[in-house]
C-alpha cells in the first residue's frame, strides 16, 4: 500500500463529502486515530480500510489507488463530478456542450457500445477523452459556472 496515495485519496474524498479525515475515520468505525497511525507506519487491517471506503462511498481499490480505471492525468475526477452535480441542469448542458466540442475537435467520439447511462457517466467518459490541457480548461469552466451559481 502506498501511504501517500492512500492519505491523499482519503483527504480528497473527505473534502468532497464535506468532512475531515479524522471525522470520517471515527464515523466509519475505523477509529479516530486511524490516519495518524497509518502515517506513523502502522499497517491497517483490511476490515478498517473496508469500513472507511464504505463510508466514503468508494471501493477499497479506489481508496488505495489501485483502480486504474479512475486514473487521469488531469484534476481528480470525483471533484469534477461533485462540481458538475451541484450545477443547474442548464449549466450542466453548457458544460456537456463544451466538453463535446473539445472531444470532437480531437476527433474522439464515444463509440455506440460505450454510451453513457446518465450525466455523471457521460461527463466522466467525455472528460477522459480530453488532453490534460483540455481537462484543465473544463475544470476552470466548472469552477466559473459553480461560483456564479453560488453568488
Secondary structure as the mmCIF struct_conf table of DSSP 4:
data_model
#
loop_
_struct_conf.conf_type_id
_struct_conf.id
_struct_conf.beg_label_comp_id
_struct_conf.beg_label_asym_id
_struct_conf.beg_label_seq_id
_struct_conf.end_label_comp_id
_struct_conf.end_label_asym_id
_struct_conf.end_label_seq_id
HELX_RH_AL_P HELX_RH_AL_P1 UNK A 3 UNK A 17
TURN_TY1_P TURN_TY1_P1 UNK A 18 UNK A 18
BEND BEND1 UNK A 19 UNK A 19
HELX_RH_AL_P HELX_RH_AL_P2 UNK A 21 UNK A 28
TURN_TY1_P TURN_TY1_P2 UNK A 29 UNK A 29
BEND BEND2 UNK A 30 UNK A 30
TURN_TY1_P TURN_TY1_P3 UNK A 32 UNK A 33
HELX_RH_AL_P HELX_RH_AL_P3 UNK A 34 UNK A 39
TURN_TY1_P TURN_TY1_P4 UNK A 40 UNK A 41
HELX_LH_PP_P HELX_LH_PP_P1 UNK A 42 UNK A 45
HELX_RH_AL_P HELX_RH_AL_P4 UNK A 46 UNK A 56
TURN_TY1_P TURN_TY1_P5 UNK A 57 UNK A 57
BEND BEND3 UNK A 58 UNK A 58
HELX_RH_AL_P HELX_RH_AL_P5 UNK A 60 UNK A 64
TURN_TY1_P TURN_TY1_P6 UNK A 65 UNK A 65
HELX_RH_3T_P HELX_RH_3T_P1 UNK A 68 UNK A 70
BEND BEND4 UNK A 73 UNK A 75
HELX_RH_AL_P HELX_RH_AL_P6 UNK A 77 UNK A 85
TURN_TY1_P TURN_TY1_P7 UNK A 86 UNK A 86
BEND BEND5 UNK A 87 UNK A 87
HELX_RH_AL_P HELX_RH_AL_P7 UNK A 89 UNK A 105
TURN_TY1_P TURN_TY1_P8 UNK A 106 UNK A 107
HELX_RH_3T_P HELX_RH_3T_P2 UNK A 112 UNK A 114
BEND BEND6 UNK A 117 UNK A 118
HELX_RH_AL_P HELX_RH_AL_P8 UNK A 119 UNK A 128
TURN_TY1_P TURN_TY1_P9 UNK A 129 UNK A 129
BEND BEND7 UNK A 130 UNK A 130
HELX_RH_AL_P HELX_RH_AL_P9 UNK A 132 UNK A 150
#
